[in-house]
Amino acid sequence: MQKSRVSIVLVVLLLAGCAGTEPASTPSAPPVSPASPAASSAAPAGQAFPLTIHRQGGFAGFDDRAEIAADGTVVVTRRGQSPAKVTLPAATVEELGRLVTSPEFTVESVPSPTAVCNDGFEYEVVSPGSRLVVQDCGTSHGATVDRVLAVATGLFSR
């Protein structure tokens, strides 16, 4: 199912070409949509981890995943590469836990009618208490979601 969805998105993007109305973007905080009933309420702080952030799409067809544990260990997996282990600073782990369990994480995530953009990324952020799917079309979606995506972008650029 995932491969067929990605294939459909790629075909749509190819047909749309590069002349979309959205501005060129870098990984930022795009439209977000709650994808499950669990996303409608904040989870207790203990339910932020394990946290998985999956990024796919872009012009080059990225498929990256970061699995973050409560102790700050992160396994970053990229297509065609061996998994890499990194460690986040304790302050960043604490911040991520606070962000993904805050009401703002889902309140700020209002779906956009133009959620598909050319050569953009799709981020999926999953914790035990929530799941969000974010389309990166170069627009901001509030400080909470923007900050989670900024941490994700940093992990994928290592």
C-alpha positions in Angstrom: 0.0 0.0 0.0 2.8 2.4 0.9 4.6 1.9 -2.4 1.5 2.4 -4.4 0.7 5.6 -2.6 4.3 6.8 -3.2 4.0 5.8 -6.9 0.7 7.7 -7.2 2.2 10.8 -5.6 5.3 10.7 -7.8 3.1 10.4 -11.0 1.0 13.4 -9.8 4.1 15.4 -9.1 5.6 14.5 -12.5 2.4 15.5 -14.3 2.2 18.7 -12.3 5.7 19.7 -13.3 7.6 22.5 -11.5 5.2 25.2 -12.3 3.1 24.9 -9.1 1.7 27.9 -7.2 3.6 27.0 -4.0 7.0 28.6 -3.4 10.1 26.6 -3.6 10.8 25.1 -0.2 13.3 23.5 2.1 12.3 21.1 4.8 10.2 23.2 7.1 6.8 22.9 8.7 4.1 22.3 6.1 0.4 21.5 6.4 -0.3 18.9 9.0 -3.2 16.6 9.4 -4.2 14.3 12.2 -4.2 10.8 10.9 -5.8 9.0 13.8 -8.1 9.6 16.7 -5.1 9.4 19.0 -3.8 12.6 17.3 -6.7 14.6 18.7 -5.5 14.7 22.3 -2.2 15.1 24.0 -0.6 12.0 25.4 0.9 11.9 28.9 4.6 12.9 28.9 5.7 9.3 29.4 4.1 8.4 26.0 6.3 10.6 23.8 8.8 7.8 23.2 9.7 5.9 21.2 9.3 8.6 18.6 9.6 7.9 14.9 10.0 10.5 12.2 9.7 9.3 8.6 10.5 11.7 5.8 9.9 10.8 2.2 9.6 12.5 -1.2 11.5 15.5 -2.5 13.0 15.7 -6.0 15.5 12.9 -5.3 12.9 10.5 -3.7 14.2 10.5 -0.2 13.1 7.8 2.3 14.6 8.6 5.7 13.6 7.4 9.2 14.7 8.5 12.6 13.8 6.3 15.6 14.3 8.3 18.8 14.4 6.6 22.2 13.7 8.2 25.6 17.4 8.1 26.5 18.3 10.2 23.4 19.7 7.4 21.2 18.6 7.7 17.6 18.9 5.3 14.8 18.8 7.1 11.5 18.1 5.0 8.4 18.4 6.3 4.8 17.7 4.5 1.6 20.7 2.5 0.4 22.8 3.2 3.5 23.5 1.4 6.7 21.7 2.7 9.8 23.6 5.3 11.7 23.4 5.8 15.5 23.6 9.2 17.0 22.7 10.7 20.4 20.6 13.8 21.0 21.4 16.1 23.9 19.2 15.6 26.9 17.7 19.1 26.5 16.6 18.2 22.9 15.0 14.9 24.0 13.1 16.7 26.8 12.0 19.4 24.3 10.7 16.8 21.8 8.9 15.0 24.6 7.2 18.2 25.6 6.4 19.2 22.1 4.8 16.0 20.8 2.7 15.6 23.9 1.5 19.3 23.9 -2.0 20.2 22.8 -0.4 22.6 20.3 1.1 19.8 18.4 -2.3 18.8 17.1 -4.1 22.2 17.5 -1.6 23.9 15.2 -2.0 21.1 12.6 -4.9 22.3 10.5 -5.0 20.5 7.1 -4.4 22.7 4.1 -6.6 22.5 0.9 -3.4 22.5 -1.1 -1.5 19.9 0.9 0.3 18.4 -2.2 3.2 20.4 -3.5 5.9 19.8 -6.1 9.1 18.2 -4.9 8.1 18.6 -1.3 8.6 16.3 1.6 6.1 14.3 3.6 6.9 13.9 7.2 5.1 11.3 9.4 5.7 11.8 13.2 4.6 8.9 15.3 4.6 8.6 19.1 2.6 6.2 21.3 0.1 9.0 21.8 -0.1 10.6 18.4 0.4 10.3 14.7 0.7 13.3 12.3 1.3 13.5 8.6 2.9 16.8 7.4 3.2 18.0 3.8 6.2 20.3 3.4 5.0 23.1 1.0 7.2 25.8 2.5 4.6 27.2 4.9 4.7 27.5 8.7 2.3 25.5 10.9 3.1 27.0 14.3 6.1 27.0 16.5 5.5 23.5 18.0 5.3 21.6 14.7 8.0 23.8 13.1 10.4 22.9 15.9 9.8 19.2 15.7 10.5 19.3 12.0 13.6 21.4 12.5 15.0 18.7 14.8 14.1 16.0 12.2 15.8 18.0 9.4 18.9 18.2 11.6 18.9 14.4 12.1 18.5 13.7 8.5 21.4 16.0 7.5 24.0 14.3 9.7 
